[in-house]
Every structure is written in C-alpha cells, then in structure tokens.
Amino acid sequence: MGNVVELKVDLDCSGCIKKILKAIKKIEDIETYDLDTQLNKVTVTGNVTKEELIRVLQKIGKQASNWEG
C-alpha cells in the first residue's frame, strides 16, 4: 500500500468533480481514491505525494490545501 494523501478541495459542482476524477485517474500508480462532497475532501492512496496531487489539481484550476481533520 502506498501513501495516503488527504486534501481539502472545493467540490461545488458535478462538472468540477468530473474534472477532478479525470485528472486523478491520469496519475500513475493510484490504488484508490475517494471524493467526499460533504466534507470537500479528496483522499488518494498510491504512489503519489501531496505536492504532486496539489500540482495536478492546480493544473485544472482547483485550489487544494492540507486536510486538517
């Protein structure tokens, strides 16, 4: 099992969610991912770093920050 990365991301519309899912699926070596629209939380497990995930989300115009749960 790889790293578990949890980020706070604004999941405000279905179009945004689709763009985020599409971007996450392009990352190599992802094992699992979950988007929690209630908490605005993205969780990704696999061979990925927090910085890499933030960079991928920024490329599609989404701001991401550390999850502080």
ZATORLO-589882 format. One record per atom (N, C-alpha, C): residue in three letters; x, y, z. Coordinates in steps of 0.001 Angstrom, whole numbers, padded with zeros to 6 digits, always signed. Example, Ala and Ser with C-alpha at 12.3 -4.5 7.8 and 13.67 -1.06 7.14 Angstrom:
ALA+013190-005690+007800ALA+012300-004500+007800ALA+013200-003300+007800SER+012850-002250+007080SER+013670-001060+007140SER+012900+000030+007870
// end
This chain:
MET+000834-001178+000000MET+000000+000000+000000MET+000882+001246+000000GLY+000491+002237-000782GLY+001288+003445-000914GLY+000906+004512+000088ASN+001244+005725-000268ASN+000921+006881+000568ASN-000578+007134+000577VAL-001051+007735+001650VAL-002425+008216+001719VAL-002354+009736+001771VAL-002913+010381+000748VAL-002902+011841+000663VAL-004324+012341+000824GLU-004523+013240+001784GLU-005840+013819+002034GLU-005744+015324+001848LEU-006612+015875+000988LEU-006601+017301+000699LEU-007995+017892+000807LYS-008049+019161+001155LYS-009302+019913+001147LYS-009399+020590-000217VAL-010473+020277-000954VAL-010697+020816-002294VAL-012166+021194-002401ASP-012450+022329-003025ASP-013833+022768-003195ASP-014521+021878-004228LEU-015469+021063-003774LEU-016211+020137-004638LEU-017628+020667-004812ASP-017754+021802-005497ASP-019027+022515-005506ASP-019973+022171-006650CYS-019498+021514-007692CYS-020416+021184-008792CYS-020019+019856-009429SER-020971+019230-010110SER-020696+017918-010709SER-019644+018024-011811GLY-019605+019145-012518GLY-018587+019333-013553GLY-017188+019370-012960CYS-017062+020053-011810CYS-015771+020111-011123CYS-015346+018721-010659ILE-016283+017989-010131ILE-015987+016643-009640ILE-015516+015758-010787LYS-016166+015845-011934LYS-015754+015049-013095LYS-014346+015413-013531LYS-014015+016714-013539LYS-012672+017146-013921LYS-011634+016629-012943ILE-011962+016658-011650ILE-011034+016176-010631ILE-010809+014678-010783LEU-011882+013921-010965LEU-011753+012468-011139LEU-010914+012136-012367LYS-011157+012836-013459LYS-010406+012604-014694LYS-008917+012863-014466ALA-008593+013954-013771ALA-007198+014301-013501ALA-006541+013268-012588ILE-007258+012829-011549ILE-006705+011840-010616ILE-006443+010519-011328LYS-007356+010120-012205LYS-007203+008833-012891LYS-005992+008817-013819LYS-005515+009984-014228LYS-004341+010054-015112LYS-003031+009856-014359ILE-003055+009995-013032ILE-001844+009814-012234ILE-001508+008328-012197GLU-000244+008016-012458GLU+000173+006607-012443GLU+000256+006078-011017ASP+000038+004791-010880ASP+000203+004065-009610ASP-000768+004498-008517ILE-001975+004903-008906ILE-003016+005210-007926ILE-003736+003908-007591GLU-003887+003633-006294GLU-004574+002416-005865GLU-006060+002687-005622THR-006356+003710-004834THR-007747+004064-004546THR-007877+005578-004488TYR-009102+006041-004659TYR-009385+007468-004490TYR-010823+007618-004029ASP-011073+008710-003308ASP-012411+008972-002796ASP-012620+010478-002733LEU-013787+010925-003165LEU-014180+012329-003060LEU-015372+012410-002135ASP-015226+013150-001049ASP-016306+013342-000088ASP-016861+014752-000274THR-018010+014852-000920THR-018583+016162-001222THR-019134+016857+000019GLN-019468+016103+001048GLN-019952+016703+002294GLN-018832+017468+003010LEU-017640+016885+002985LEU-016502+017469+003699LEU-015567+018260+002778ASN-015807+018216+001453ASN-014882+018815+000475ASN-013483+018219+000652LYS-013451+016890+000695LYS-012208+016163+000970LYS-011913+015187-000169VAL-010656+015209-000611VAL-010186+014260-001619VAL-009137+013384-000945THR-009324+012073-001032THR-008370+011120-000470THR-007860+010228-001601VAL-006529+010157-001742VAL-005923+009328-002781VAL-004876+008438-002120THR-004899+007153-002465THR-003919+006201-001961THR-003121+005668-003138GLY-001820+005602-002978GLY-000974+005068-004041GLY+000401+005710-004009ASN+001110+005538-005092ASN+002459+006071-005214ASN+002364+007525-005679VAL+001904+008387-004779VAL+001696+009797-005102VAL+002041+010629-003867THR+002572+011834-004106THR+002874+012736-002999THR+001803+013815-002926LYS+001733+014452-001780LYS+000793+015555-001589LYS+001083+016658-002604GLU+002362+016959-002813GLU+002742+018017-003740GLU+002319+017689-005164GLU+002497+016439-005568GLU+002109+016014-006924GLU+000606+016146-007119LEU-000170+015737-006128LEU-001623+015811-006230LEU-002092+017270-006281ILE-001498+018117-005455ILE-001848+019545-005479ILE-001536+020139-006845ARG-000393+019794-007422ARG+000008+020300-008742ARG-000979+019859-009821VAL-001401+018606-009781VAL-002372+018091-010761VAL-003694+018847-010649LEU-004135+019093-009432LEU-005397+019803-009234LEU-005285+021279-009644GLN-004128+021887-009400GLN-003934+023279-009804GLN-003956+023423-011327LYS-003463+022412-012030LYS-003468+022449-013498LYS-004881+022534-014068ILE-005868+021995-013335ILE-007249+022064-013816ILE-008009+023195-013131GLY-007268+024070-012431GLY-007881+025258-011857GLY-008495+025080-010482LYS-008161+023996-009784LYS-008710+023765-008442LYS-007626+024029-007392GLN-007997+024786-006390GLN-007091+025027-005264GLN-007238+023892-004260ALA-006118+023431-003748ALA-006125+022342-002770ALA-005226+022730-001603SER-005602+022287-000418SER-004787+022554+000767SER-004776+021314+001654ASN-003890+021325+002619ASN-003793+020196+003552ASN-005127+019960+004233TRP-005457+018695+004397TRP-006668+018342+005130TRP-006332+018381+006609GLU-007109+019137+007344GLU-006912+019211+008787GLU-008181+018732+009463GLY-008291+017413+009600GLY-009499+016827+010145GLY-009343+016561+011558
// end
